[in-house]
């Protein structure tokens, strides 16, 4: 959770390409607003994130993906960063 009350998470095997995604939930008066921050493609960005998200003091998000990491597809995983 960040200082504004936003929650961050990942999915495994979901998202636009079925390789997982990173999302943000923003609190609102009527519940939560869902924002898709990144959809993994199984190429250089990785696939199937499977670890806790780390949030730094600047709002950058970090995590790992268990697969992908190769520009041609496949690979052994990646460390990823999302900068707001």
C-alpha positions in Angstrom: 0.0 0.0 0.0 1.3 3.5 -0.8 0.9 6.7 1.2 -2.3 7.5 -0.7 -4.0 4.2 0.2 -3.5 2.6 -3.2 -3.0 -1.2 -3.2 -0.7 -2.9 -5.7 -0.8 -6.6 -6.8 0.0 -9.1 -9.5 -1.8 -11.9 -11.3 -0.3 -15.1 -12.5 -1.5 -16.3 -15.9 -4.0 -13.5 -16.3 -3.9 -10.1 -18.1 -4.2 -9.3 -21.8 -1.7 -11.9 -22.9 -2.4 -14.6 -20.2 1.1 -14.2 -18.7 0.1 -12.1 -15.7 -0.1 -8.4 -15.0 0.6 -5.7 -12.4 -2.4 -3.7 -11.2 -3.3 -0.8 -8.9 -6.5 -0.5 -6.8 -7.4 3.1 -5.9 -9.9 3.7 -3.1 -13.0 5.6 -4.1 -16.3 6.5 -2.5 -18.0 3.6 -4.2 -15.3 0.9 -3.7 -12.1 0.5 -5.6 -10.9 1.6 -9.1 -8.9 -1.0 -10.9 -5.9 0.2 -13.1 -3.9 -2.3 -15.2 -0.3 -1.1 -15.0 1.4 -3.7 -17.1 0.6 -6.9 -19.0 3.5 -9.4 -19.3 4.2 -10.8 -22.7 6.6 -13.7 -22.0 9.3 -11.8 -23.9 12.0 -9.5 -22.4 9.5 -8.2 -19.8 8.9 -11.6 -18.3 5.9 -13.7 -17.5 3.9 -14.9 -14.5 5.0 -12.7 -11.7 5.2 -14.7 -8.5 6.7 -12.6 -5.7 5.7 -9.8 -3.4 5.8 -6.3 -4.9 8.3 -3.9 -3.4 7.4 -0.2 -3.3 10.2 2.4 -2.8 9.9 5.9 -1.4 9.5 7.4 -4.9 6.6 5.1 -5.8 8.5 2.8 -8.0 7.3 -0.8 -8.0 9.7 -3.8 -8.2 9.1 -7.6 -8.4 10.1 -10.8 -10.2 8.6 -12.9 -12.9 9.2 -16.6 -12.9 9.4 -17.0 -16.7 10.2 -14.9 -19.8 13.1 -12.6 -20.0 14.3 -13.5 -23.5 13.6 -11.2 -26.5 12.5 -14.3 -28.5 10.2 -15.7 -25.9 10.8 -18.1 -23.1 13.7 -17.6 -20.6 14.2 -18.1 -16.9 12.5 -15.0 -15.5 13.1 -11.3 -14.9 13.3 -8.6 -12.3 10.9 -5.8 -13.3 10.4 -2.2 -12.4 7.4 0.1 -13.0 7.9 3.8 -12.6 4.7 5.8 -12.1 
